Amino acid sequence: MTGLLWLTMPYVAFTSFLLGHLWRYRHDQFGWTTRSSQLYESRLLRLGSPLFHFGLLAVLGGHVLGIAVPASWTAALGVSEHAYHLMSVSVGTAAGLATVAGLAILLYRRATVPAVRRATTGIDKITYLLLSAAIGTGMLNTLGSNLIGRGYNYRATVSPWFRSLFTIHPQPELMAGTPVSFQIHNLVVLTLLAIWPYTRLVHVFSAPLGYLTRPYVVYRSRDVAPPGARRYARAWEVSAPPTARR
């Protein structure tokens, strides 16, 4: 069971994430969009979207630091485990609360604005459910285990397990004794990664870099004709040749 959950499932999720994006880009470029609903409602969106996106970016940055960077590296830089723990909990709590607040506003908007609710697809609902579960279990780990409880050093188990997946000697046994909340959090995140390419989350990998090099769009103003005058002469009338305009 340990090998199935913590060895097979990660590779299935990574494969789906990679190949799914390649397939989506080749066969559904016109669907590679957020399907913005700003036209339907903008007041709640202006509040919830920045909170959610900037909070989530901070959360992801903390995950990269905590999972991808070994504890020995931060110790070599002079950062003690206690100092790292305080920084991780304080910054992670602030970022998590911003993300939760933003997601709550966006979910409220989806549920209460009829036009936005009608534009919500089935895969959108699954995505929101998984995002809510991932953020909720993450906050439970940060506040419940590390802040309120005795704390759990995930850098000794979860982080080495994740890094080992990209080596020739993966270590799924490291996840066997982790708290249940950490296991659920990782399973939800893996599921979210697996379905990512088939949702609107693909817009994360879109950047309008082409706008930096595209040619200018030339706009021409309409000729202002005097009142009662025709812009174009009748077919049987001889008109003067048009003057050249720049």
C-alpha positions as CSV (number, residue, x, y, z in Angstrom):
1,M,0.0,0.0,0.0
2,T,2.9,2.4,0.8
3,G,4.5,1.8,-2.6
4,L,1.2,2.4,-4.4
5,L,0.4,5.7,-2.6
6,W,3.8,7.2,-2.3
7,L,5.6,5.7,-5.3
8,T,3.2,4.8,-8.1
9,M,0.7,7.7,-7.6
10,P,3.3,10.5,-7.7
11,Y,4.7,9.2,-11.0
12,V,1.2,8.8,-12.5
13,A,0.4,12.4,-11.4
14,F,3.7,13.8,-12.9
15,T,3.2,11.9,-16.2
16,S,-0.4,13.2,-16.5
17,F,0.8,16.7,-15.7
18,L,3.5,16.7,-18.3
19,L,1.8,14.8,-21.1
20,G,-1.5,16.5,-20.5
21,H,-0.1,19.9,-21.0
22,L,1.7,18.8,-24.2
23,W,-1.6,17.3,-25.5
24,R,-3.6,20.4,-24.5
25,Y,-1.2,22.8,-26.1
26,R,-1.2,20.8,-29.4
27,H,-5.0,20.1,-29.6
28,D,-6.7,22.8,-27.6
29,Q,-4.8,26.1,-27.8
30,F,-8.1,28.0,-28.2
31,G,-9.2,26.5,-24.9
32,W,-6.0,27.5,-23.1
33,T,-7.6,30.3,-21.2
34,T,-9.0,31.2,-17.8
35,R,-12.5,31.7,-19.2
36,S,-12.6,35.0,-17.4
37,S,-16.0,35.9,-15.9
38,Q,-15.1,39.6,-15.2
39,L,-17.8,40.7,-17.6
40,Y,-20.4,39.2,-15.3
41,E,-19.2,40.6,-12.0
42,S,-16.1,42.6,-11.1
43,R,-16.4,44.1,-7.6
44,L,-15.9,40.8,-5.7
45,L,-13.4,39.6,-8.3
46,R,-11.2,42.7,-7.8
47,L,-11.0,41.8,-4.1
48,G,-10.8,38.0,-4.1
49,S,-8.6,37.4,-7.1
50,P,-5.5,39.4,-5.8
51,L,-5.8,37.9,-2.4
52,F,-6.0,34.4,-3.8
53,H,-3.3,34.7,-6.4
54,F,-0.7,36.6,-4.4
55,G,-1.4,34.5,-1.3
56,L,-1.0,31.3,-3.3
57,L,2.3,32.5,-4.9
58,A,3.7,33.0,-1.4
59,V,2.4,29.6,-0.3
60,L,4.1,27.9,-3.3
61,G,7.3,29.8,-2.6
62,G,7.3,28.5,0.9
63,H,6.7,25.0,-0.3
64,V,9.7,25.3,-2.7
65,L,11.9,26.5,0.1
66,G,10.7,23.8,2.6
67,I,10.6,20.8,0.3
68,A,13.2,21.4,-2.5
69,V,15.9,22.9,-0.2
70,P,17.4,20.4,2.2
71,A,17.7,21.4,5.9
72,S,21.5,21.0,5.7
73,W,21.6,23.8,3.1
74,T,19.8,26.3,5.3
75,A,21.9,25.2,8.3
76,A,25.0,25.9,6.3
77,L,23.7,29.4,5.7
78,G,23.5,30.0,9.4
79,V,19.7,29.5,9.7
80,S,18.9,27.4,12.7
81,E,16.0,25.0,12.7
82,H,14.1,27.1,15.3
83,A,14.6,30.3,13.2
84,Y,13.4,28.5,10.1
85,H,10.4,27.1,12.0
86,L,9.4,30.6,13.2
87,M,9.8,32.1,9.7
88,S,7.9,29.2,8.1
89,V,5.0,29.3,10.5
90,S,4.6,33.1,10.5
91,V,5.0,33.7,6.8
92,G,3.0,30.5,5.9
93,T,0.2,31.5,8.2
94,A,-0.1,35.0,6.7
95,A,0.0,33.7,3.1
96,G,-2.4,30.9,3.9
97,L,-5.0,33.2,5.5
98,A,-4.8,35.5,2.4
99,T,-5.3,32.5,0.2
100,V,-8.2,31.2,2.2
101,A,-9.9,34.7,2.3
102,G,-9.4,35.1,-1.5
103,L,-10.7,31.6,-2.2
104,A,-13.7,32.1,0.0
105,I,-14.6,35.3,-1.8
106,L,-14.3,33.6,-5.2
107,L,-16.4,30.7,-4.1
108,Y,-19.0,33.1,-2.7
109,R,-19.0,34.9,-6.0
110,R,-19.4,31.7,-7.9
111,A,-22.4,30.6,-5.8
112,T,-24.3,33.9,-5.5
113,V,-23.8,35.6,-8.9
114,P,-26.2,33.8,-11.3
115,A,-24.2,34.5,-14.5
116,V,-21.0,33.3,-12.9
117,R,-22.7,30.2,-11.5
118,R,-24.0,29.3,-15.0
119,A,-20.6,29.7,-16.5
120,T,-19.1,27.2,-14.0
121,T,-18.4,23.8,-15.5
122,G,-18.2,20.4,-13.9
123,I,-14.4,20.4,-14.0
124,D,-14.4,23.9,-12.4
125,K,-16.3,22.5,-9.5
126,I,-13.8,19.6,-9.1
127,T,-10.9,22.0,-9.3
128,Y,-12.4,24.3,-6.6
129,L,-13.1,21.3,-4.4
130,L,-9.5,20.1,-4.7
131,L,-8.1,23.6,-4.2
132,S,-10.2,24.0,-1.1
133,A,-9.0,20.6,0.2
134,A,-5.4,21.3,-0.5
135,I,-5.5,24.7,1.1
136,G,-7.5,23.5,4.1
137,T,-5.3,20.6,4.9
138,G,-2.2,22.8,4.4
139,M,-3.6,25.3,6.9
140,L,-4.4,22.4,9.3
141,N,-0.8,21.3,9.1
142,T,0.5,24.8,9.6
143,L,-1.8,25.9,12.4
144,G,-2.9,22.6,13.9
145,S,0.3,20.7,13.9
146,N,3.1,23.3,13.9
147,L,1.5,26.3,15.7
148,I,-1.0,24.8,18.1
149,G,0.3,21.3,18.5
150,R,3.8,20.0,19.3
151,G,4.9,20.6,15.8
152,Y,6.1,18.2,13.1
153,N,9.4,18.3,11.3
154,Y,8.3,17.5,7.7
155,R,11.7,18.4,6.4
156,A,12.9,15.0,7.8
157,T,10.3,12.9,6.1
158,V,8.1,14.6,3.5
159,S,10.8,16.7,1.9
160,P,13.3,13.9,1.5
161,W,10.5,11.7,0.1
162,F,9.6,14.3,-2.5
163,R,13.2,14.9,-3.6
164,S,13.9,11.1,-3.8
165,L,11.2,10.8,-6.5
166,F,13.6,12.5,-8.9
167,T,16.4,10.1,-8.1
168,I,17.1,6.5,-9.0
169,H,16.4,5.5,-5.4
170,P,12.9,6.7,-4.4
171,Q,12.0,6.3,-0.7
172,P,8.3,5.8,-0.3
173,E,8.8,4.4,3.2
174,L,9.5,7.9,4.5
175,M,5.8,8.7,4.2
176,A,4.5,5.7,6.1
177,G,4.8,7.3,9.6
178,T,3.8,10.9,8.7
179,P,0.7,12.4,10.3
180,V,-2.6,11.7,8.6
181,S,-3.2,15.3,7.8
182,F,0.2,15.5,5.9
183,Q,-0.7,12.3,4.0
184,I,-4.1,13.7,3.0
185,H,-2.5,17.0,1.9
186,N,0.0,15.3,-0.3
187,L,-2.6,13.0,-1.9
188,V,-4.9,15.9,-2.7
189,V,-2.0,17.9,-4.2
190,L,-1.0,14.9,-6.4
191,T,-4.6,14.5,-7.6
192,L,-4.7,18.2,-8.4
193,L,-1.5,17.9,-10.4
194,A,-2.9,14.9,-12.3
195,I,-6.0,16.8,-13.5
196,W,-4.3,20.2,-13.8
197,P,-3.8,20.1,-17.7
198,Y,-7.5,19.5,-18.2
199,T,-8.7,22.5,-16.2
200,R,-8.5,26.3,-16.5
201,L,-5.4,26.1,-14.3
202,V,-3.3,25.8,-17.5
203,H,-3.3,29.6,-17.6
204,V,-0.6,29.6,-15.0
205,F,1.9,28.7,-17.8
206,S,0.7,31.5,-20.1
207,A,2.5,34.8,-20.4
208,P,1.8,37.4,-23.1
209,L,5.4,37.7,-24.1
210,G,4.5,38.2,-27.7
211,Y,3.1,41.6,-26.9
212,L,6.6,42.8,-26.3
213,T,7.7,42.3,-29.9
214,R,4.5,42.5,-31.9
215,P,4.1,45.5,-34.3
216,Y,2.0,48.5,-33.4
217,V,-1.6,48.4,-34.3
218,V,-2.5,51.3,-36.5
219,Y,-5.8,53.0,-35.7
220,R,-7.4,55.5,-38.2
221,S,-10.1,58.0,-37.2
222,R,-13.2,58.2,-39.3
223,D,-13.7,61.2,-41.6
224,V,-16.0,63.7,-40.1
225,A,-18.4,64.8,-42.9
226,P,-20.4,68.1,-42.5
227,P,-24.1,67.8,-41.6
228,G,-26.2,66.7,-44.6
229,A,-23.2,65.7,-46.8
230,R,-22.7,62.1,-48.0
231,R,-19.5,60.4,-47.2
232,Y,-19.5,58.6,-50.6
233,A,-20.7,59.9,-53.9
234,R,-23.5,58.1,-55.8
235,A,-22.4,55.6,-58.4
236,W,-23.5,57.9,-61.3
237,E,-21.8,60.9,-59.9
238,V,-18.2,61.8,-60.8
239,S,-16.3,62.3,-57.6
240,A,-12.9,63.8,-57.1
241,P,-10.1,61.3,-56.4
242,P,-9.5,60.7,-52.8
243,T,-6.6,62.6,-51.3
244,A,-3.8,60.6,-49.9
245,R,-3.7,60.3,-46.1
246,R,-0.9,59.4,-43.9
